Amino acid sequence: MFYRECGNYKDTYAKDMAIFPIPLDRYGFIVMLILALIVIPLIATDYWISSIMIPFYCFALSAFGLNILAGYAGQISIGHAAFMAVGAYASLILYGRYGIPLLPSILGGGIVSAAVGTFFGLPALRIKGFYLAISTLASQFIIQWVIVHWRWVSGGVFGTVEAPDMQIFGWALDTPVRKYYLALCIMILLITIGKNLVRGQLGRNWMAIRDMDYAAEIIGVNLYRDKLIAFAVSTFYAGIAGSLITFCYYGAANIEEFHVMVSFALIGMIIIGGLGTILGSFLGAGFFVLLPIAINQSLGAFMDVVPSDILSNIEAIIFGGLIVLFLIVEPYGMARLWHTIKDKMRLWPFPY
């Protein structure tokens, strides 16, 4: 009976445009912030913080960037991992070689990635659909080749650029908890900015382009400008995510960590999680980060029963089967399933 709009009067424009119109949603969000900011750093082990929570936040941020491009603007990209690599290498070069402070270096990595993404987004002005997907897939291999063969960037073929010790205003980020807070705070800030961005005029323009670009152009939407902005914003988020995962998780930049399968995994995140939703980016990232760990832990009891050749591939079999099953049951993603549950809660116990 608590999850109701009835009695929540909106007498100002600010209340009408609130992100959380129902108080229970707002309270739930506050609880999640308390869990992320206080409870998890206190009770979680270093393994959970370093190997699970930090990559979860980074991939959720990157998936949200891809969701801006594909879910809100309707422009497909299959080279998103390459733009993460651009941000990772750019931020490491700015911080390690030129001595620029850490936070401006991470921001610079996002800006460089946005510039490269805008350049590769130029084909979107003339093509779309399958042809745009192939052109963005080409960007994945072009960027990989450039990074590998440009010695000034990567040090040569299969070269690894080590991340130097991190400091912010003389405060060393030398523990998993401190790295966790860096990734979490930047993620919260950028998600908040992105949420307000997609709720504004630019977000409405993107959704108009996604639904029917010809109609959007007729009513005054500048297709060329807004498509390029979508690519710039999306790749900016990818660059920041690449910087964070390099500094806080990998500890070094290696192009092998940003291969094409990571791009496909990011597409799977937003499809499973839900296109055009912020919640879907987090649910999809959690699905891809946590599910393989749960499968491996569950299969430990069957080591002596299941043949080794099947056991070595059972993770991929279960993982792929669950994806197909979920897409059949709820093709609009996990976020849509959650919204359906909330709609039922609003009506319960009334049938109408």
N, C-alpha and C positions, 0 to 999 in steps of 0.2 A: 504493500500500500504506500510505500515511500517514493516509489519511482513514478511520479505523476507530474504532468504540467498543470493540472487543475490547482488553482490557488497561487500559482507563480505569475503574478501580474507584471506585465512589461509596460511601464509608463514613460520610458525614455528610449531614444535610439540606441544608446549604448547597451541597454538590457536586451533589446531586440536583436542586436548583432553579437551577443555574447557567444563565446566559443562553447561554453557549457551552459545551455539554457536551463537544465535541470540540476538542482543542488546536489543530488547524489552523484552525478557525473563529476562535479567539481570536487566533492569530498574524496571520491575515488582517485582522482588525479593527484590530490594532495597526499594521499596515502602512498601512492606509487613513488612520488618524489621523496617522501620520508624513507621508504624502503631503499631507494637507489642511493640517496645521499648519506644516510646514517646507518641503517640496519645492515645492508650488504657489506660495507667496509668493515663493520665490527665483527660479524659472525662468519663471513666467507673466508675460506682458505686462500693462500697465495695462488694455488692452482686454479681455483674457480675464478679468481679475479683476473689473473694473467691470461689464462687459456680459454676462458668462456665469456666472461662479461665484457672485457675490452674488445675482442673481435666481434661480439654481438652488437655493441654500440657502433663500431666502425662500419660494419656491413649494413646495419640499419640505416645509418646516415647515407651511405652510398646508394642503397636501395631507394631511399626517399628521393635522392637526386634523379635516379632513373625514373621514378614514379612521376616526378614533375614533367619529364620529357614524354614518357609513354602514356601514363595514366591521365594526366591533365591536358597536355598539348597534343596527344595522339601521334607523336613522332617516334618511330621505333629506333633503337640503337642496340647493336650487338657488339660494340667495342668499348663498353663502359669500363672494363678493367684496365684498358690501356690508358685511359684518362686518370685513373687512380695511380698508375705508374708514373705518369707525368708529374702529378702533384707530389708523389713520394720523392722522386729524384730532385725536383726543383727545390723542395723545402730543405732536403739534406744539403744540397749545394749552397743554398743561401745561408744556412745555419753553420755548416761545417767548414766551408771554404772562405766565406766572406764575413763571418762573425756577426751576422744579423741576429738579433734576439729571437728566441724560440717562437713566440706568438706571431710576430710579423713574418717569420719564415714560413710558418704554417699557412698564414694568410696569403703570402706570396706564392706558395705552391698551388693554392686554389685559384689564384688569379692567372698564373701561367697555364694551368689546366683549362680554365675557362677560355683563354685566348686560343689555345689549340683546338678546343671543342667547337668554338665558333667557326674556325676555319673549316673543320670537317663537317660542320653543319650547313655549309653553303649549298651542297647538293639538295638539301631539303626545300630550297626555294623553287626547284624545278621538278623534282621527282618525289614520290611518296610510296608507301606500301613496301612491296617486296624489293623494289629497286633501291629504295632508301636503306632497307635492311642490309643489302649487299654492300652498299657504299660505306656504311658504318662498320661492317665486318672488315672491309678493306682497311679502315683506319686502325683497327686492332693490329693487323700484321705490319702496316707501315710504321706505326709508332714503335712496335717491338723491334723492328729491323733498325730503325734509327737509333734507338737507345742502345742496342747491343753493339752496333758498329761505330758509334760516336764515342771514342775513347775519353773525351773530355767529360762526358756525362757519366758513363758506367765503368770506365776503366778497361774496356775491351769485351770480347765475347765471354758471356757468362760471368762477367765481373760483378763483384758485390761491393757496395758502398756502405761501410759501417756507419752506424749512427753514433755521433759523439755523445758524451755525457750531457744530459739535459739540465738546464737551469732556467728559472724564471725569477728575475730580480734577486739573483744570488741564492735562491732557494733550490736546492738540488732535488730533482725528480728521480731518485734512485731506488724507490721501493715500488712494488706493485700497486699499493694503495694510492700513492701519489700519481702514478701514471693513470690509474683508474679515474681519479678525480679530474685530471686533465682531459681525458677522452669524454667523460660524462658531461662536464661543464660546457665544452665546445659543442657537443651534440645537442644539449638542451637549448643553447643559444641559437644554433642554426635551425633546429626544428621549429622553435618559436618564430623566428623570422620567416621561415618557409610557410608556416601555417597562416600567418597574416598575409603573406604574399599571394597565396592561392585564393584567399578569401576576398582580395581586392579586385580592382579593375583589370589588372594584368591576368590574374587567375581566371576571371570570367572570359577574357579574350582567348586564353588558351583552351578553355572548355568549349567555346564556340568553334574554334578551329578544329578541335577533336571531333565534334559532332557533325559538322558540315562546313568545310572551309570555304566553299563558294558562297554559301549564305552568310558566313561571317564577314567575308570581304564586301558583300553587298551592303551590310549594315554599318560598314565603316571600320572594321578591324584591319589593321595593317599586317597582312600575313607575313611579309618578308621580315619586318622588324620583330614581331612577336615570336616567330619561329626561331630566329637567331637568338633572341633573349632566352628562350626555353633551352636551347642547346648550351648557352653560356652559363645559365644558372645551374643546369643539371651537371655539367662537367666541373663547375666550381665546387659543388658538393662532393663530387667524386674525387677531386684533387685534395680537398680537406680530409676526406676519409682515407685516402691513400697515405697522406702525411701522418695521420694519427696512427694508422695500423703499422706503419713503418717505425715510428718513434716508440710507440707504447707496446707493441706486440712482437713484431719481427726483430727489431733492433738493428736492421740493415735493409737496404734496398736491393732487391734482386729481381730481375725481370721475370724469372721463372715463377715468382709468386703472383704475377698478374697476367697469366696466360688466358687463352680464349675460353677455357672452361669456367673460369671465374666470371666472365661476362655472361655465359649461359646460366650460371648459378644465380646471378643477380636478376636476370629475366625471370627465372623460376621463382625467386623470392617475391617479386611484385605480382606474379600471376597467382601463386598460392596464397599470398597474404591478402591481395585485393588491389586491383588497379584503381588509381585515383583516390586513395585514402592514405593518410599518415599512419593510422593504426596498421594497415596492411603491410607497410614497410617493416614495422617491428615484428609483426607476427610471422612474416615470411623469413626474416633474418633469424628469428628464434627457431623456426622450423628447420632451417638448413644448418644452423650451428649446433643445436641441442639434439636433434633427432639421431644423427650418426653416433653421438656419444651414448645415447640411450640404447641404441641397437647393439653396439659393441659390448656394453655392460650386461645387457640381457642375454647375449649369446655365450657368455662365459660358462654357463652351466651346461652347454651342449657341446663342449669341445670334444668329449669322448664319444658322442652319439652321432653327430652329423659328420659326414666325410669332409676331409680338409678342402677338397676342390670346391665343394658347395659352400663351405663355411667362408672361404676367402672371397666369394662373390655374393654372399647372402645379404650384405649391407646394401649393395647396389640394387639387388632384386627387391628387397623390402622397401627401400627408399623410392624406387621408381613405381612400384605397385601402389604405395600409399599416395603418391602424387596423382597417378591416374585415377585411383578410387576417389580421391577428394575432389578432383575436377569433375567427375561424374556426379557426385553428390551435391556439390556446391560450386558451380563453375565460376561464380563471381568472387571467390576467395574467402578466406577465413574472416576477413573484416565484415563481409556481407552476412556471414553466419552470425557474428556477434550482434550486428544491427538487427537481424531478425529476432534474436533472443530478447533484445531490448524492446523491440516493438511488442512482443508478446507480454513482456513485463508491464508495459504501459496499459495494456488492455485487461490483463488478468484481474479478477476472475470473470470478467464480462466477455461474452462471445462476440461482441461487436466493437 
